[in-house]
Amino acid sequence: MSPALQGFARPLREHGPALLAEVNNPHDEMLALVWGPRFDREHAMWLWSRLSRRAPQQAVPVLPALMNAAEHFDALDGSDQRRVRRLILRHRALTGAVAV
């Protein structure tokens, strides 16, 4: 994985399980964050607010990591952004997750 993609993926790998713990379809939530040309910060804040209500101490380090991931995603060129989307779709297929 390229260094640019690693800068985006690292914080999400670390904090994604907590951020997405109680959502119905984590892959769809991830795709919602990266579907457009810019990271969807409003949706990210909604996910973070859910985490902060159920686990306030766990949510503290997630917010800066999430905003860091957003900055990295926005800095990616279009082909790398498309690659991120393809990787999420591939992961969903490999894990057998079903889109609802």
C-alpha positions in Angstrom: 0.0 0.0 0.0 1.3 3.4 -0.9 2.4 5.8 1.9 -0.5 8.1 0.9 -3.1 5.3 1.4 -1.4 4.2 4.6 -1.8 7.7 6.0 -5.5 7.4 5.4 -6.0 3.8 6.4 -3.9 3.6 9.6 -6.2 5.7 11.8 -9.3 3.9 10.5 -7.8 0.5 11.1 -6.9 1.5 14.6 -10.2 3.2 15.6 -12.7 1.8 13.0 -13.8 -1.1 15.2 -14.9 1.2 18.0 -16.4 3.8 15.6 -18.4 1.2 13.7 -19.2 -1.2 16.5 -22.9 -0.8 16.6 -23.8 0.1 13.0 -25.8 -2.4 10.9 -23.4 -2.4 7.9 -19.8 -1.1 8.6 -18.8 -1.3 5.0 -21.7 0.9 3.9 -20.8 3.4 6.6 -17.2 3.5 5.4 -18.3 3.9 1.8 -20.5 6.8 2.9 -17.5 8.5 4.3 -15.4 8.3 1.1 -18.0 8.1 -1.7 -17.5 11.7 -2.9 -14.4 13.7 -3.8 -14.1 14.8 -0.2 -14.3 12.8 3.1 -17.8 13.3 4.5 -17.0 14.9 7.8 -20.6 15.4 8.7 -21.3 11.7 8.6 -18.0 11.0 10.4 -19.2 13.4 13.2 -22.5 11.5 13.4 -20.6 8.2 13.8 -18.3 9.7 16.4 -21.2 11.2 18.4 -22.8 7.7 18.6 -19.5 6.4 20.0 -19.1 9.3 22.4 -22.5 8.6 23.9 -21.9 5.0 24.5 -18.1 5.1 25.3 -17.0 8.7 26.1 -13.4 7.7 27.2 -12.9 5.5 24.1 -14.2 8.3 21.8 -11.5 10.9 22.9 -8.6 9.7 20.7 -10.9 8.8 17.8 -11.9 12.3 16.8 -8.4 13.6 16.0 -7.6 10.3 14.2 -10.8 10.6 12.2 -10.1 14.2 11.2 -6.5 13.2 10.3 -7.9 10.4 8.0 -10.3 12.9 6.4 -7.3 15.3 5.6 -5.4 12.4 4.1 -8.3 11.2 2.0 -8.9 14.7 0.7 -5.2 15.0 -0.3 -5.4 11.7 -2.3 -5.7 12.0 -6.1 -8.8 10.6 -7.8 -7.3 7.3 -8.7 -6.2 6.7 -5.1 -9.6 7.7 -3.8 -11.2 5.2 -6.2 -8.8 2.6 -5.0 -9.9 3.2 -1.4 -13.5 2.6 -2.5 -12.6 -0.6 -4.4 -10.7 -1.9 -1.3 -13.7 -1.4 0.9 -16.0 -3.1 -1.6 -13.5 -6.0 -1.9 -13.3 -6.3 1.9 -17.1 -6.5 2.0 -17.1 -9.2 -0.6 -14.3 -11.2 1.2 -16.1 -11.0 4.6 -19.4 -12.1 3.1 -21.1 -8.9 4.3 -24.4 -8.2 2.6 -25.5 -4.7 1.7 -28.8 -3.9 3.2 
